[in-house]
């Protein structure tokens, strides 16, 4: 649905067009110089109503089609010779909205009804005069033109939507191919170089200890950095490859993460709060990644014994919280590693919020709120 300034402008434009058309139709009716009898007052009301009904044509095209139909037939029966311009606008809008069958039926019945309405009007016209009067109020050519314009615009909008959808699919495909290309490049270049550094550092440490020499702190730091870089690079490559493959893991696979964590000795619990419901695909994938990365960080860095996962289905929001009882203490600044940065980027891209840091009672906590539509 259109929101914001475009929606306000669309509503204001419809109301302005409806008001101006109603004014133009009334001027046309007054130009006939009819006496202001009660029946003529009813005709003026119907003429004005046919134009003002168009203020709602975008919101309820079929209802407006019926309202203008009734007004045109009514003021024709009263005896006014005012063209059915409002009905033509309604025909255009209804066809554009996709209600072709209803519009055709309404148009045919109005064409048949107008001569009958002219016959019962106070003018006392003959059948041929009534038919001529009906043609003056609504020409078949006008109807065809209004319907054709609505159908042409509907097809143009449909083609534009299809082109936009095709562009999005092409962009996603190219992004997937680019991720795979990056993963291959990283694997072929960085992995090899880091492995050489790690092996050489390990050999140097081993030889130093074998000779009984003191191992330099810088050498130990290089060895540990090599191990950490290998782990982080492997995680990055897995993320790139998983993002490019389908189907992706989502909330249905979180229990597998829990079982895997328990298999490593980490006592892990999973709690679902609220009524479970379907969420957008990107939210589903991001929620899984948050839980996966949180448990990975807990296993690697936290020295924790327990972890708890809470997934809450709230109005308009999917909430995720992963806590552990690791070594992180209050006031300890979290190290912004690749995992935390990746989580934050994913959540921010969806318009959500992420908090990651030590808990007051000890351990580490990751909390995320992801919008899923609906009331928030």
C-alpha positions in Angstrom: 0.0 0.0 0.0 1.2 3.5 -0.8 2.2 5.4 2.3 3.4 8.8 3.3 3.3 11.9 1.0 2.4 9.9 -2.2 -0.7 8.5 -0.5 -1.8 11.9 0.8 -1.3 13.4 -2.7 -3.3 10.6 -4.3 -6.2 11.1 -2.0 -6.1 14.8 -2.4 -5.9 14.5 -6.1 -9.0 12.2 -6.2 -11.0 14.6 -4.1 -10.0 17.6 -6.2 -10.9 15.8 -9.4 -14.3 14.7 -7.9 -15.1 18.2 -6.7 -14.2 19.9 -10.0 -16.1 17.3 -12.0 -19.2 17.7 -9.8 -19.0 21.5 -10.3 -18.6 21.1 -14.1 -21.6 18.8 -14.3 -23.8 21.1 -12.1 -22.9 24.1 -14.3 -23.9 22.0 -17.4 -27.2 21.2 -15.7 -27.9 24.8 -14.6 -27.2 25.9 -18.2 -30.4 24.0 -19.2 -32.4 26.7 -17.4 -34.8 24.3 -15.7 -37.2 25.5 -13.0 -36.2 24.6 -9.4 -38.9 22.0 -8.7 -38.6 19.2 -6.2 -37.9 16.7 -8.9 -35.2 18.9 -10.4 -33.6 19.3 -7.0 -33.3 15.6 -6.9 -31.7 15.6 -10.3 -29.1 18.2 -9.2 -28.3 16.1 -6.2 -27.8 13.0 -8.3 -25.6 15.0 -10.8 -23.4 16.3 -8.0 -23.3 12.8 -6.3 -22.1 11.2 -9.5 -19.0 13.5 -9.6 -18.3 13.5 -5.8 -18.4 9.6 -5.7 -15.1 9.7 -7.7 -13.3 10.8 -4.5 -13.4 7.1 -3.5 -12.7 5.6 -6.9 -9.2 4.5 -6.0 -10.3 2.8 -2.7 -13.5 1.1 -4.0 -13.7 1.2 -7.8 -16.6 -1.3 -8.0 -18.7 0.6 -5.5 -18.1 3.9 -7.2 -19.0 2.2 -10.5 -22.4 1.2 -9.0 -22.9 4.7 -7.5 -22.3 6.6 -10.7 -24.5 4.1 -12.6 -27.3 4.8 -10.2 -26.8 8.6 -10.4 -26.7 8.7 -14.2 -29.8 6.6 -14.6 -31.5 8.7 -11.9 -30.9 12.1 -13.4 -31.7 10.8 -16.9 -35.1 9.7 -15.5 -35.6 13.1 -14.0 -35.0 14.6 -17.4 -31.5 16.1 -17.3 -29.4 15.9 -20.5 -26.0 15.8 -18.8 -23.3 13.5 -20.2 -22.3 10.6 -18.0 -18.7 11.8 -17.6 -18.5 10.5 -14.0 -19.5 7.0 -15.1 -16.8 7.1 -17.8 -14.2 7.9 -15.1 -15.5 5.0 -13.0 -15.3 2.7 -16.0 -11.7 3.7 -16.5 -10.8 3.1 -12.9 -12.6 -0.2 -12.6 -10.9 -1.6 -15.7 -7.5 -0.4 -14.5 -8.1 -2.2 -11.2 -8.9 -5.4 -13.1 -12.7 -5.6 -12.8 -13.3 -6.0 -16.5 -16.3 -8.4 -16.4 -18.2 -6.2 -13.8 -17.5 -3.1 -15.8 -18.7 -4.6 -19.1 -21.9 -5.8 -17.4 -22.5 -2.4 -15.8 -21.9 -0.6 -19.1 -24.2 -2.8 -21.1 -27.0 -2.5 -18.6 -26.7 1.3 -18.4 -26.8 1.5 -22.2 -30.1 -0.5 -22.1 -31.5 1.4 -19.1 -30.9 5.0 -20.3 -33.6 4.8 -23.1 -36.1 3.5 -20.6 -35.2 6.2 -18.1 -35.7 8.8 -20.8 -39.1 7.4 -21.6 -40.3 7.8 -18.0 -38.9 11.3 -17.8 -41.3 14.3 -17.6 -40.5 15.3 -21.2 -42.8 12.7 -22.6 -40.4 11.6 -25.4 -41.2 9.0 -27.9 -39.1 5.8 -28.1 -36.9 7.2 -30.9 -36.5 10.5 -29.1 -35.6 8.7 -25.9 -33.0 6.6 -27.7 -31.5 9.7 -29.2 -31.4 11.4 -25.8 -29.8 8.3 -24.2 -27.1 8.4 -26.9 -26.4 12.0 -26.0 -25.9 11.1 -22.4 -23.7 8.1 -23.0 -22.1 7.2 -26.3 -20.8 3.6 -26.9 -17.6 5.1 -28.3 -17.0 7.0 -25.0 -17.4 3.7 -23.1 -15.0 1.8 -25.4 -12.4 4.6 -25.1 -12.6 4.8 -21.3 -12.3 1.0 -21.0 -9.5 0.8 -23.5 -7.5 3.5 -21.6 -8.0 1.7 -18.3 -6.9 -1.7 -19.8 -3.9 -0.1 -21.5 -2.7 1.4 -18.2 -3.3 -1.8 -16.3 -1.2 -3.8 -18.8 1.5 -1.1 -18.7 1.6 -1.3 -14.9 1.7 -5.1 -15.0 4.6 -5.1 -17.4 6.4 -2.6 -15.2 5.9 -4.8 -12.2 7.1 -7.8 -14.1 10.2 -5.9 -15.3 11.0 -4.8 -11.8 10.6 -8.4 -10.5 12.9 -9.7 -13.3 15.5 -7.0 -12.4 15.4 -8.1 -8.7 15.7 -11.8 -9.6 18.7 -10.9 -11.9 20.3 -8.9 -9.2 19.9 -11.7 -6.7 21.4 -14.2 -9.1 24.4 -11.9 -9.8 24.9 -11.3 -6.1 24.9 -15.1 -5.5 27.4 -15.6 -8.3 29.6 -12.8 -6.9 29.5 -14.3 -3.5 30.7 -17.7 -4.8 33.4 -15.9 -6.8 34.6 -14.1 -3.7 34.6 -17.3 -1.7 36.7 -19.1 -4.3 39.1 -16.2 -4.5 39.5 -16.1 -0.8 39.9 -19.8 -0.5 42.6 -19.9 -3.3 44.6 -17.0 -2.0 44.2 -16.1 1.6 43.6 -19.6 2.9 46.9 -20.9 1.4 48.9 -18.0 2.7 47.5 -18.1 6.2 48.1 -21.8 6.3 51.7 -21.4 5.4 52.1 -18.7 8.2 50.4 -21.0 10.7 52.6 -24.0 9.8 55.8 -22.1 9.8 55.0 -20.5 13.1 54.1 -23.9 14.6 57.4 -25.4 13.3 59.4 -22.5 14.8 57.7 -22.9 18.2 58.2 -26.7 18.1 61.9 -26.3 17.3 62.5 -23.7 20.0 60.9 -25.9 22.6 62.8 -29.0 21.4 66.1 -27.1 21.9 64.9 -25.9 25.3 64.9 -22.3 24.2 62.5 -19.7 25.4 59.7 -19.2 22.8 59.4 -15.5 21.9 56.0 -14.0 22.7 55.8 -12.5 19.2 56.1 -16.0 17.7 53.3 -17.4 20.0 51.2 -14.4 19.0 51.7 -15.1 15.3 50.8 -18.8 15.9 47.6 -17.9 17.7 46.7 -15.2 15.2 47.1 -17.7 12.4 44.7 -20.1 14.1 42.2 -17.3 14.7 42.5 -16.0 11.2 41.9 -19.5 9.8 38.8 -20.0 11.9 37.3 -16.6 11.0 38.1 -17.1 7.3 36.5 -20.5 7.3 33.4 -19.0 9.0 33.3 -16.2 6.4 33.6 -18.6 3.5 30.8 -20.8 4.9 28.6 -17.7 5.2 29.3 -16.6 1.6 28.6 -20.1 0.3 25.5 -20.7 2.4 24.0 -17.3 1.3 24.4 -18.2 -2.3 22.8 -21.6 -2.0 19.1 -22.5 -1.7 17.2 -23.5 0.2 18.6 -21.5 3.2 18.4 -22.5 6.8 15.8 -20.7 8.9 14.0 -21.0 12.2 12.9 -24.6 11.5 16.6 -25.5 11.7 17.3 -23.9 15.1 16.6 -27.1 17.0 19.5 -28.7 15.0 21.8 -25.9 16.2 20.7 -26.7 19.8 21.4 -30.4 19.4 24.8 -29.6 17.8 25.7 -27.3 20.7 24.7 -29.9 23.3 26.9 -32.4 21.5 29.9 -30.2 22.3 29.1 -30.2 26.0 27.3 -26.9 26.1 24.0 -27.3 28.0 21.6 -25.4 25.6 17.9 -24.7 26.0 15.4 -23.4 23.4 12.2 -21.5 24.4 9.5 -20.3 22.0 7.3 -17.5 23.2 4.0 -16.5 21.6 2.1 -18.0 18.8 4.4 -19.3 16.1 3.7 -17.9 12.6 5.3 -17.5 9.2 7.9 -14.6 8.9 9.5 -13.1 5.7 12.3 -15.2 4.2 15.1 -12.7 5.0 13.9 -12.4 8.6 13.8 -16.2 8.9 17.4 -16.6 7.6 18.7 -13.7 9.7 17.2 -15.2 12.9 18.9 -18.5 12.2 22.2 -16.7 11.5 22.0 -14.8 14.8 21.4 -18.0 16.8 24.1 -19.8 14.9 26.8 -17.1 15.3 25.9 -16.5 18.9 26.3 -20.2 19.8 29.6 -20.3 17.7 31.0 -17.4 19.6 29.9 -19.0 22.9 31.7 -22.2 22.1 34.9 -20.5 20.8 35.4 -17.6 23.2 33.1 -17.7 26.2 34.3 -20.8 28.1 30.6 -21.2 29.0 28.8 -24.3 30.3 25.2 -23.2 29.6 23.4 -21.2 26.9 19.7 -20.3 26.5 17.9 -19.3 23.3 14.5 -17.5 23.5 12.6 -16.8 20.3 9.6 -14.5 20.8 6.7 -13.9 18.3 5.4 -10.4 19.2 3.0 -8.2 17.3 5.0 -7.0 14.3 8.4 -8.1 15.7 10.4 -11.3 16.0 12.6 -11.1 19.1 15.7 -13.3 19.6 17.8 -13.6 22.7 20.9 -15.8 23.2 22.5 -15.8 26.7 25.5 -17.7 28.1 27.2 -18.0 31.5 30.7 -17.5 30.1 33.7 -15.5 31.3 32.5 -12.0 30.1 31.9 -9.7 33.0 30.0 -6.4 33.5 31.8 -3.5 32.0 33.8 -5.7 29.6 33.7 -4.3 26.1 32.8 -6.9 23.5 35.5 -7.5 20.8 33.9 -6.5 17.4 34.7 -9.7 15.5 33.5 -10.8 12.1 30.6 -12.6 13.6 29.2 -9.7 15.5 29.7 -7.3 12.7 27.9 -9.7 10.3 25.0 -10.0 12.6 24.7 -6.2 13.1 24.8 -5.6 9.3 22.1 -8.2 8.7 19.8 -6.8 11.4 20.3 -3.2 10.3 19.6 -4.1 6.7 16.2 -5.4 7.8 15.4 -2.3 9.9 15.9 -4.1 13.1 17.9 -3.6 16.3 20.7 -5.6 17.8 22.4 -5.4 21.2 25.4 -7.6 22.1 27.3 -7.3 25.3 28.1 -8.7 28.8 25.3 -9.4 31.2 25.1 -7.8 34.6 25.1 -11.3 36.3 28.0 -12.5 34.1 28.2 -14.0 30.7 27.3 -12.6 27.3 23.9 -11.8 25.8 22.8 -11.1 22.2 19.4 -9.6 21.7 17.8 -8.8 18.3 14.4 -7.4 17.2 13.4 -8.0 13.6 10.3 -6.3 12.0 8.0 -8.8 10.4 5.1 -6.5 9.4 1.8 -5.9 11.0 1.2 -3.8 14.1 4.3 -3.0 16.1 
